[in-house]
Amino acid sequence: GQQVMQIPQYQHVQEGEDFTTYCNSSTTLSNIQWYKQRPGGHPVFLIQLVKSGEVKKQKRLTFQFGEAKKNSSLHITATQTTDVGTYFCADDTGRRALTFGSGTRLQVQP
Amino acid sequence: KAGVTQTPRYLIKTRGQQVTLSCSPISGHRSVSWYQQTPGQGLQFLFEYFSETQRNKGNFPGRFSGRQFSNSRSEMNVSTLELGDSALYLCASSLGLAGGFEQYFGPGTRLTVT
């Protein structure tokens, strides 16, 4: 079946540094959703990307969908301790089930 | 409005037993999806129900089953529990089928099989 790979698995940054997580697939992605899961919490929806080359911003977060729709990225500018958590991308595999990436765990040192 | 609720929150069962987990979606949401989350395998899709019908199914053995009631509440059942079934089971509701709509997750049921 389709696999969505996410890198890195883990990243530790100093508060104020930037952070990026990448979501890659060997096949064309349909629509990408991004979620954040705080430690001990449940995933919370952040955004959905639909179009090739799409870029969306939410305050310090920038989401991109690759031109070939085979990758996506989430970039956080000037991280804060509130950004701590695991970030997941998920492909909706043609409006069927969501296939989640393995997630990137972000730790922010104050 | 109230979020997705799941009961029970924690459960300890013995190998060979069966278990039923419950999920109440956000009012007005007709789709309920179930996921298994483990440290090793991440978030894996189990199945999705929409209007009382199973619409999609993940790659899990037949011991995992579910259903949805007319009020959109959903249950999942795991029979003949194995140690590897220990996980956080999350349900998520959405307005439409999972693909294309944001998923609202519940707090999960932590299942431990001994």
Interface residues (C-beta under 8 A of the other chain):
Chain A: G1 S30 N31 Q33 Y35 G41 H42 P43 V44 F45 Q48 F88 A90 D92 T93 G94 R95 R96 A97 L98 T99 F100 G101 S102 G103
Chain B: S33 Y35 G42 L43 Q44 F45 E48 N56 G58 N59 L90 A92 L97 A98 G99 G100 E102 Q103 Y104 F105 G106 P107 G108
